[in-house]
Amino acid sequence: MSEKKEPNILQGFKAFLMRGNVVDLAVAVVIGAAFTNIVSSVVKGIINPLVGAIGTTNLDNYKSCLSESCQGNQGIQLLWGSVLGATLTFVITAAVVYFLMVLPMSKYLARQEARKKAREGAHEVIEVTELEVLKEIRDALVAQRGNGHNEH
């Protein structure tokens, strides 16, 4: 019995791996890891020195002490500089992802959709039968005759 289940399990696993979502997710993780290094470098190389103009060049050095003495690692310390650095990293990452990836892609997809609709609209053929054309001609002639009779 277990021999029959193994091929089915392996086939299901193979089908799972072959779906596009898994490959897309793997690519996203790899690009995200590389992108994290870029954003961290921006924070350490640009943001920290700008903040450092106020005091220290490393946000991690900003902290507050809740107890009376905070010598070294003694006492209760709030490391708000680390939180600020992580928050800046997140905001910068989100902004770059939105402005360099999401916004251009949504504009591109909107243009593609508009082009598709325009192409579909251009290909719409209005079929007019001979009978409909003859009816229009008849109606036009009747309208002309009717206008001519009213003038006399």
Backbone as JSON Lines, residues from 0, in Angstrom:
{"i":0,"aa":"M","n":[0.82,-1.19,0.0],"ca":[0.0,0.0,0.0],"c":[0.86,1.25,0.0]}
{"i":1,"aa":"S","n":[1.93,1.27,0.78],"ca":[2.76,2.45,0.86],"c":[3.49,2.7,-0.46]}
{"i":2,"aa":"E","n":[3.7,1.65,-1.28],"ca":[4.35,1.83,-2.57],"c":[3.49,2.67,-3.5]}
{"i":3,"aa":"K","n":[2.17,2.51,-3.44],"ca":[1.28,3.29,-4.3],"c":[1.22,4.75,-3.87]}
{"i":4,"aa":"K","n":[1.28,5.03,-2.57],"ca":[1.16,6.39,-2.07],"c":[2.39,7.22,-2.4]}
{"i":5,"aa":"E","n":[3.57,6.63,-2.39],"ca":[4.79,7.39,-2.65],"c":[4.79,8.05,-4.02]}
{"i":6,"aa":"P","n":[4.47,7.35,-5.1],"ca":[4.45,8.04,-6.39],"c":[3.44,9.18,-6.43]}
{"i":7,"aa":"N","n":[2.27,9.0,-5.8],"ca":[1.28,10.07,-5.77],"c":[1.79,11.28,-4.99]}
{"i":8,"aa":"I","n":[2.44,11.03,-3.87],"ca":[2.99,12.12,-3.07],"c":[4.08,12.83,-3.85]}
{"i":9,"aa":"L","n":[4.95,12.08,-4.49],"ca":[6.02,12.7,-5.27],"c":[5.47,13.48,-6.46]}
{"i":10,"aa":"Q","n":[4.42,12.94,-7.1],"ca":[3.81,13.66,-8.22],"c":[3.17,14.96,-7.74]}
{"i":11,"aa":"G","n":[2.51,14.9,-6.58],"ca":[1.91,16.1,-6.02],"c":[2.97,17.14,-5.67]}
{"i":12,"aa":"F","n":[4.09,16.67,-5.09],"ca":[5.18,17.58,-4.74],"c":[5.79,18.18,-6.0]}
{"i":13,"aa":"K","n":[5.96,17.37,-7.03],"ca":[6.5,17.87,-8.3],"c":[5.56,18.91,-8.91]}
{"i":14,"aa":"A","n":[4.26,18.66,-8.87],"ca":[3.28,19.62,-9.39],"c":[3.33,20.93,-8.59]}
{"i":15,"aa":"F","n":[3.51,20.81,-7.27],"ca":[3.62,21.99,-6.42],"c":[4.84,22.82,-6.8]}
{"i":16,"aa":"L","n":[5.97,22.16,-7.01],"ca":[7.2,22.87,-7.37],"c":[7.13,23.49,-8.75]}
{"i":17,"aa":"M","n":[6.37,22.89,-9.65],"ca":[6.31,23.38,-11.02],"c":[5.33,24.54,-11.2]}
{"i":18,"aa":"R","n":[4.52,24.8,-10.19],"ca":[3.62,25.95,-10.3],"c":[4.44,27.22,-10.33]}
{"i":19,"aa":"G","n":[3.97,28.21,-11.03],"ca":[4.69,29.46,-11.17],"c":[4.87,30.2,-9.87]}
{"i":20,"aa":"N","n":[3.94,30.02,-8.93],"ca":[3.99,30.75,-7.66],"c":[5.26,30.43,-6.88]}
{"i":21,"aa":"V","n":[5.67,29.18,-6.88],"ca":[6.84,28.77,-6.11],"c":[8.1,29.4,-6.69]}
{"i":22,"aa":"V","n":[8.22,29.38,-7.99],"ca":[9.39,29.97,-8.64],"c":[9.4,31.48,-8.41]}
{"i":23,"aa":"D","n":[8.26,32.13,-8.56],"ca":[8.16,33.57,-8.32],"c":[8.55,33.91,-6.89]}
{"i":24,"aa":"L","n":[8.1,33.1,-5.95],"ca":[8.41,33.34,-4.55],"c":[9.9,33.18,-4.29]}
{"i":25,"aa":"A","n":[10.51,32.17,-4.88],"ca":[11.95,31.96,-4.7],"c":[12.75,33.14,-5.26]}
{"i":26,"aa":"V","n":[12.36,33.62,-6.42],"ca":[13.03,34.77,-7.02],"c":[12.84,36.0,-6.13]}
{"i":27,"aa":"A","n":[11.64,36.19,-5.6],"ca":[11.37,37.34,-4.74],"c":[12.23,37.29,-3.48]}
{"i":28,"aa":"V","n":[12.42,36.12,-2.9],"ca":[13.23,35.99,-1.69],"c":[14.69,36.35,-1.98]}
{"i":29,"aa":"V","n":[15.21,35.85,-3.1],"ca":[16.6,36.13,-3.47],"c":[16.78,37.62,-3.74]}
{"i":30,"aa":"I","n":[15.89,38.22,-4.51],"ca":[15.99,39.65,-4.81],"c":[15.79,40.46,-3.53]}
{"i":31,"aa":"G","n":[14.88,40.05,-2.68],"ca":[14.65,40.75,-1.42],"c":[15.89,40.74,-0.53]}
{"i":32,"aa":"A","n":[16.59,39.61,-0.48],"ca":[17.81,39.54,0.33],"c":[18.88,40.48,-0.22]}
{"i":33,"aa":"A","n":[19.03,40.5,-1.54],"ca":[20.01,41.42,-2.14],"c":[19.6,42.87,-1.93]}
{"i":34,"aa":"F","n":[18.31,43.13,-2.04],"ca":[17.79,44.48,-1.89],"c":[17.96,44.98,-0.45]}
{"i":35,"aa":"T","n":[17.85,44.07,0.51],"ca":[18.04,44.43,1.91],"c":[19.45,44.96,2.13]}
{"i":36,"aa":"N","n":[20.43,44.34,1.48],"ca":[21.81,44.82,1.61],"c":[21.95,46.23,1.07]}
{"i":37,"aa":"I","n":[21.29,46.52,-0.04],"ca":[21.36,47.86,-0.61],"c":[20.75,48.88,0.34]}
{"i":38,"aa":"V","n":[19.57,48.57,0.86],"ca":[18.9,49.51,1.76],"c":[19.71,49.69,3.05]}
{"i":39,"aa":"S","n":[20.27,48.62,3.58],"ca":[21.1,48.74,4.78],"c":[22.3,49.63,4.52]}
{"i":40,"aa":"S","n":[22.89,49.51,3.34],"ca":[24.03,50.36,2.98],"c":[23.61,51.82,2.88]}
{"i":41,"aa":"V","n":[22.42,52.08,2.33],"ca":[21.93,53.45,2.24],"c":[21.72,54.03,3.64]}
{"i":42,"aa":"V","n":[21.14,53.24,4.53],"ca":[20.91,53.72,5.9],"c":[22.24,53.98,6.6]}
{"i":43,"aa":"K","n":[23.18,53.03,6.49],"ca":[24.47,53.2,7.17],"c":[25.33,54.27,6.52]}
{"i":44,"aa":"G","n":[25.27,54.4,5.19],"ca":[26.15,55.32,4.49],"c":[25.61,56.73,4.33]}
{"i":45,"aa":"I","n":[24.28,56.89,4.35],"ca":[23.69,58.22,4.11],"c":[22.87,58.69,5.31]}
{"i":46,"aa":"I","n":[21.92,57.88,5.74],"ca":[21.01,58.29,6.81],"c":[21.75,58.46,8.14]}
{"i":47,"aa":"N","n":[22.55,57.45,8.51],"ca":[23.26,57.54,9.79],"c":[24.2,58.76,9.85]}
{"i":48,"aa":"P","n":[24.97,59.05,8.81],"ca":[25.8,60.26,8.89],"c":[24.98,61.54,8.99]}
{"i":49,"aa":"L","n":[23.82,61.59,8.31],"ca":[22.97,62.77,8.43],"c":[22.46,62.93,9.85]}
{"i":50,"aa":"V","n":[22.03,61.82,10.44],"ca":[21.6,61.85,11.84],"c":[22.81,62.13,12.73]}
{"i":51,"aa":"G","n":[23.97,61.64,12.31],"ca":[25.19,61.84,13.07],"c":[25.6,63.29,13.17]}
{"i":52,"aa":"A","n":[25.09,64.12,12.28],"ca":[25.39,65.56,12.38],"c":[24.87,66.11,13.7]}
{"i":53,"aa":"I","n":[23.86,65.44,14.27],"ca":[23.3,65.87,15.55],"c":[24.16,65.34,16.7]}
{"i":54,"aa":"G","n":[24.73,64.17,16.51],"ca":[25.49,63.55,17.6],"c":[26.36,62.43,17.07]}
{"i":55,"aa":"T","n":[25.95,61.21,17.32],"ca":[26.73,60.04,16.92],"c":[26.45,59.66,15.48]}
{"i":56,"aa":"T","n":[27.38,58.96,14.85],"ca":[27.19,58.54,13.45],"c":[26.49,57.2,13.35]}
{"i":57,"aa":"N","n":[26.17,56.59,14.45],"ca":[25.51,55.29,14.45],"c":[24.22,55.4,15.26]}
{"i":58,"aa":"L","n":[23.11,55.12,14.62],"ca":[21.82,55.21,15.32],"c":[21.74,54.24,16.49]}
{"i":59,"aa":"D","n":[22.48,53.15,16.41],"ca":[22.44,52.16,17.49],"c":[22.96,52.74,18.8]}
{"i":60,"aa":"N","n":[23.73,53.81,18.75],"ca":[24.28,54.42,19.97],"c":[23.27,55.29,20.71]}
{"i":61,"aa":"Y","n":[22.14,55.6,20.07],"ca":[21.12,56.4,20.74],"c":[20.32,55.51,21.68]}
{"i":62,"aa":"K","n":[20.33,55.86,22.95],"ca":[19.59,55.07,23.94],"c":[19.24,55.95,25.12]}
{"i":63,"aa":"S","n":[18.29,55.49,25.88],"ca":[17.88,56.19,27.09],"c":[17.97,55.22,28.25]}
{"i":64,"aa":"C","n":[18.25,55.74,29.41],"ca":[18.4,54.91,30.6],"c":[17.2,55.11,31.51]}
{"i":65,"aa":"L","n":[16.58,54.03,31.93],"ca":[15.43,54.11,32.83],"c":[15.84,54.04,34.3]}
{"i":66,"aa":"S","n":[17.01,53.49,34.55],"ca":[17.46,53.4,35.94],"c":[18.45,54.52,36.23]}
{"i":67,"aa":"E","n":[18.86,54.65,37.47],"ca":[19.74,55.75,37.86],"c":[21.12,55.66,37.23]}
{"i":68,"aa":"S","n":[21.66,54.48,37.12],"ca":[22.99,54.36,36.51],"c":[22.94,53.37,35.37]}
{"i":69,"aa":"C","n":[23.48,53.76,34.25],"ca":[23.56,52.89,33.07],"c":[25.0,52.88,32.58]}
{"i":70,"aa":"Q","n":[25.86,52.24,33.32],"ca":[27.26,52.12,32.94],"c":[27.44,50.8,32.2]}
{"i":71,"aa":"G","n":[27.91,50.86,30.94],"ca":[28.09,49.65,30.15],"c":[26.75,49.02,29.84]}
{"i":72,"aa":"N","n":[26.6,47.78,30.22],"ca":[25.33,47.08,30.01],"c":[24.5,47.01,31.29]}
{"i":73,"aa":"Q","n":[24.89,47.76,32.3],"ca":[24.17,47.78,33.58],"c":[22.95,48.7,33.47]}
{"i":74,"aa":"G","n":[21.93,48.41,34.2],"ca":[20.73,49.25,34.24],"c":[19.76,48.9,33.13]}
{"i":75,"aa":"I","n":[18.65,49.59,33.13],"ca":[17.6,49.36,32.14],"c":[17.76,50.38,31.03]}
{"i":76,"aa":"Q","n":[18.04,49.9,29.84],"ca":[18.29,50.79,28.7],"c":[17.23,50.59,27.63]}
{"i":77,"aa":"L","n":[16.76,51.69,27.08],"ca":[15.88,51.66,25.9],"c":[16.74,52.0,24.7]}
{"i":78,"aa":"L","n":[16.9,51.07,23.8],"ca":[17.74,51.27,22.61],"c":[16.88,51.8,21.47]}
{"i":79,"aa":"W","n":[16.39,53.02,21.62],"ca":[15.49,53.59,20.63],"c":[16.2,53.92,19.33]}
{"i":80,"aa":"G","n":[17.49,54.06,19.34],"ca":[18.24,54.31,18.11],"c":[18.16,53.12,17.17]}
{"i":81,"aa":"S","n":[18.24,51.91,17.72],"ca":[18.11,50.69,16.9],"c":[16.73,50.6,16.27]}
{"i":82,"aa":"V","n":[15.72,50.95,17.06],"ca":[14.35,50.92,16.56],"c":[14.17,51.96,15.46]}
{"i":83,"aa":"L","n":[14.74,53.14,15.67],"ca":[14.66,54.19,14.66],"c":[15.36,53.76,13.37]}
{"i":84,"aa":"G","n":[16.53,53.14,13.5],"ca":[17.26,52.66,12.33],"c":[16.48,51.6,11.56]}
{"i":85,"aa":"A","n":[15.89,50.66,12.29],"ca":[15.09,49.62,11.64],"c":[13.86,50.21,10.97]}
{"i":86,"aa":"T","n":[13.25,51.21,11.63],"ca":[12.07,51.86,11.05],"c":[12.44,52.6,9.77]}
{"i":87,"aa":"L","n":[13.57,53.33,9.8],"ca":[14.03,54.02,8.6],"c":[14.33,53.03,7.47]}
{"i":88,"aa":"T","n":[14.95,51.92,7.82],"ca":[15.23,50.89,6.81],"c":[13.94,50.39,6.19]}
{"i":89,"aa":"F","n":[12.94,50.14,7.02],"ca":[11.66,49.65,6.51],"c":[11.01,50.69,5.6]}
{"i":90,"aa":"V","n":[10.97,51.95,6.05],"ca":[10.31,53.0,5.26],"c":[11.03,53.21,3.93]}
{"i":91,"aa":"I","n":[12.34,53.22,3.96],"ca":[13.1,53.38,2.72],"c":[12.85,52.2,1.79]}
{"i":92,"aa":"T","n":[12.87,50.99,2.34],"ca":[12.61,49.79,1.53],"c":[11.23,49.86,0.91]}
{"i":93,"aa":"A","n":[10.22,50.19,1.71],"ca":[8.85,50.27,1.2],"c":[8.73,51.33,0.12]}
{"i":94,"aa":"A","n":[9.37,52.49,0.32],"ca":[9.29,53.57,-0.67],"c":[9.96,53.16,-1.97]}
{"i":95,"aa":"V","n":[11.13,52.56,-1.88],"ca":[11.84,52.15,-3.1],"c":[11.06,51.07,-3.83]}
{"i":96,"aa":"V","n":[10.54,50.1,-3.1],"ca":[9.74,49.05,-3.74],"c":[8.52,49.65,-4.42]}
{"i":97,"aa":"Y","n":[7.85,50.58,-3.75],"ca":[6.64,51.17,-4.33],"c":[6.98,52.0,-5.57]}
{"i":98,"aa":"F","n":[7.93,52.94,-5.42],"ca":[8.2,53.88,-6.51],"c":[9.0,53.28,-7.65]}
{"i":99,"aa":"L","n":[9.82,52.27,-7.39],"ca":[10.63,51.69,-8.45],"c":[10.08,50.39,-9.0]}
{"i":100,"aa":"M","n":[9.15,49.76,-8.28],"ca":[8.64,48.48,-8.76],"c":[7.12,48.48,-8.93]}
{"i":101,"aa":"V","n":[6.39,48.78,-7.87],"ca":[4.94,48.66,-7.9],"c":[4.3,49.7,-8.82]}
{"i":102,"aa":"L","n":[4.65,50.97,-8.65],"ca":[4.05,52.04,-9.43],"c":[4.33,51.89,-10.93]}
{"i":103,"aa":"P","n":[5.59,51.69,-11.34],"ca":[5.83,51.49,-12.78],"c":[5.12,50.26,-13.34]}
{"i":104,"aa":"M","n":[5.08,49.18,-12.57],"ca":[4.43,47.96,-13.05],"c":[2.93,48.17,-13.19]}
{"i":105,"aa":"S","n":[2.3,48.87,-12.25],"ca":[0.86,49.1,-12.37],"c":[0.56,50.03,-13.55]}
{"i":106,"aa":"K","n":[1.41,51.02,-13.8],"ca":[1.22,51.89,-14.97],"c":[1.41,51.1,-16.25]}
{"i":107,"aa":"Y","n":[2.4,50.23,-16.28],"ca":[2.64,49.4,-17.46],"c":[1.45,48.49,-17.72]}
{"i":108,"aa":"L","n":[0.95,47.85,-16.68],"ca":[-0.19,46.95,-16.86],"c":[-1.44,47.71,-17.29]}
{"i":109,"aa":"A","n":[-1.63,48.93,-16.78],"ca":[-2.78,49.74,-17.2],"c":[-2.67,50.11,-18.67]}
{"i":110,"aa":"R","n":[-1.46,50.45,-19.12],"ca":[-1.26,50.76,-20.55],"c":[-1.51,49.53,-21.41]}
{"i":111,"aa":"Q","n":[-1.03,48.38,-20.96],"ca":[-1.25,47.15,-21.71],"c":[-2.74,46.85,-21.82]}
{"i":112,"aa":"E","n":[-3.47,47.05,-20.73],"ca":[-4.91,46.8,-20.74],"c":[-5.62,47.77,-21.67]}
{"i":113,"aa":"A","n":[-5.2,49.04,-21.67],"ca":[-5.81,50.04,-22.55],"c":[-5.52,49.69,-24.01]}
{"i":114,"aa":"R","n":[-4.3,49.27,-24.29],"ca":[-3.96,48.86,-25.67],"c":[-4.78,47.65,-26.09]}
{"i":115,"aa":"K","n":[-4.94,46.71,-25.18],"ca":[-5.72,45.5,-25.48],"c":[-7.16,45.87,-25.8]}
{"i":116,"aa":"K","n":[-7.74,46.77,-24.98],"ca":[-9.12,47.2,-25.22],"c":[-9.23,47.97,-26.54]}
{"i":117,"aa":"A","n":[-8.21,48.78,-26.84],"ca":[-8.23,49.53,-28.1],"c":[-8.15,48.59,-29.29]}
{"i":118,"aa":"R","n":[-7.31,47.57,-29.16],"ca":[-7.21,46.58,-30.25],"c":[-8.51,45.82,-30.42]}
{"i":119,"aa":"E","n":[-9.13,45.45,-29.31],"ca":[-10.41,44.73,-29.39],"c":[-11.48,45.62,-29.98]}
{"i":120,"aa":"G","n":[-11.47,46.9,-29.62],"ca":[-12.45,47.85,-30.16],"c":[-12.24,48.08,-31.64]}
{"i":121,"aa":"A","n":[-10.98,48.07,-32.09],"ca":[-10.69,48.29,-33.5],"c":[-11.09,47.08,-34.34]}
{"i":122,"aa":"H","n":[-11.1,45.93,-33.73],"ca":[-11.43,44.72,-34.46],"c":[-12.93,44.44,-34.49]}
{"i":123,"aa":"E","n":[-13.69,45.21,-33.74],"ca":[-15.13,44.99,-33.77],"c":[-15.65,45.39,-35.13]}
{"i":124,"aa":"V","n":[-16.3,44.47,-35.77],"ca":[-16.85,44.73,-37.1],"c":[-18.36,44.79,-36.97]}
{"i":125,"aa":"I","n":[-18.88,45.89,-37.43],"ca":[-20.33,46.02,-37.4],"c":[-20.85,45.45,-38.71]}
{"i":126,"aa":"E","n":[-21.57,44.37,-38.57],"ca":[-22.11,43.72,-39.76],"c":[-23.45,44.35,-40.11]}
{"i":127,"aa":"V","n":[-23.52,44.85,-41.31],"ca":[-24.75,45.46,-41.79],"c":[-25.2,44.63,-42.99]}
{"i":128,"aa":"T","n":[-26.42,44.16,-42.93],"ca":[-26.93,43.35,-44.03],"c":[-27.46,44.26,-45.13]}
{"i":129,"aa":"E","n":[-27.61,43.7,-46.33],"ca":[-28.14,44.46,-47.46],"c":[-29.54,44.98,-47.16]}
{"i":130,"aa":"L","n":[-30.31,44.19,-46.48],"ca":[-31.68,44.58,-46.15],"c":[-31.7,45.83,-45.27]}
{"i":131,"aa":"E","n":[-30.77,45.9,-44.27],"ca":[-30.71,47.07,-43.41],"c":[-30.3,48.31,-44.2]}
{"i":132,"aa":"V","n":[-29.35,48.17,-45.14],"ca":[-28.92,49.3,-45.96],"c":[-30.07,49.77,-46.84]}
{"i":133,"aa":"L","n":[-30.79,48.84,-47.44],"ca":[-31.93,49.2,-48.28],"c":[-33.02,49.91,-47.46]}
{"i":134,"aa":"K","n":[-33.24,49.47,-46.22],"ca":[-34.23,50.12,-45.37],"c":[-33.81,51.56,-45.06]}
{"i":135,"aa":"E","n":[-32.51,51.77,-44.81],"ca":[-32.01,53.12,-44.54],"c":[-32.19,54.02,-45.75]}
{"i":136,"aa":"I","n":[-31.91,53.49,-46.94],"ca":[-32.08,54.27,-48.17],"c":[-33.54,54.62,-48.36]}
{"i":137,"aa":"R","n":[-34.41,53.64,-48.16],"ca":[-35.85,53.88,-48.29],"c":[-36.3,54.96,-47.33]}
{"i":138,"aa":"D","n":[-35.87,54.86,-46.06],"ca":[-36.28,55.85,-45.06],"c":[-35.78,57.24,-45.43]}
{"i":139,"aa":"A","n":[-34.56,57.32,-45.99],"ca":[-34.02,58.62,-46.39],"c":[-34.82,59.2,-47.54]}
{"i":140,"aa":"L","n":[-35.2,58.34,-48.51],"ca":[-35.99,58.82,-49.65],"c":[-37.38,59.26,-49.21]}
{"i":141,"aa":"V","n":[-37.98,58.51,-48.3],"ca":[-39.3,58.88,-47.79],"c":[-39.21,60.21,-47.06]}
{"i":142,"aa":"A","n":[-38.14,60.4,-46.28],"ca":[-37.98,61.65,-45.56],"c":[-37.81,62.82,-46.53]}
{"i":143,"aa":"Q","n":[-37.07,62.6,-47.62],"ca":[-36.89,63.67,-48.61],"c":[-38.21,63.99,-49.31]}
{"i":144,"aa":"R","n":[-38.96,62.96,-49.69],"ca":[-40.24,63.15,-50.33],"c":[-41.23,63.86,-49.42]}
{"i":145,"aa":"G","n":[-41.18,63.48,-48.15],"ca":[-42.07,64.11,-47.18],"c":[-41.77,65.58,-47.03]}
{"i":146,"aa":"N","n":[-40.51,65.95,-47.03],"ca":[-40.12,67.34,-46.94],"c":[-40.49,68.11,-48.22]}
{"i":147,"aa":"G","n":[-40.38,67.44,-49.35],"ca":[-40.73,68.07,-50.64],"c":[-42.21,68.35,-50.73]}
{"i":148,"aa":"H","n":[-43.08,67.43,-50.25],"ca":[-44.52,67.62,-50.31],"c":[-44.98,68.75,-49.41]}
{"i":149,"aa":"N","n":[-44.32,68.91,-48.27],"ca":[-44.73,69.95,-47.32],"c":[-44.42,71.34,-47.86]}
{"i":150,"aa":"E","n":[-43.39,71.49,-48.73],"ca":[-43.02,72.79,-49.24],"c":[-44.01,73.3,-50.31]}
{"i":151,"aa":"H","n":[-44.71,72.41,-51.02],"ca":[-45.61,72.83,-52.11],"c":[-46.86,73.33,-51.6]}
